[in-house]
Amino acid sequence: LYELGMTGIPIVNVNNNCSTGSTALYLGAQSIRGGLADCVLAPGFEKMQPGSLGGGADDRESPLKRHILALNEIDAMQFPVAPWM
């Protein structure tokens, strides 16, 4: 909007992985409900790599490693990890 000469308009950049769109809609609705805005715009897009989701970077330990190990101590993982989170 800045390139169109529309300055002074509050802009919030939301990046929340798979829930970016719903977070943007929520923030827009809250702005209207709170009287901060009469109208909001929540455009968005997903920027994902092709194929199945991976574990992230290969040059460091997964941030979930300790969590998964702790879950294994509680009960042997007989199911996928995601429902346990």
Secondary structure, 3 states (H helix, E strand, C coil): CHHHCCCCCCCCCCCCHHHHHHHHHHHHHHHHHCCCCCCCCCCCCCCCCCCCCCCCCCCCCCCCHHHHHHHHHHCCCCCCCHHHC
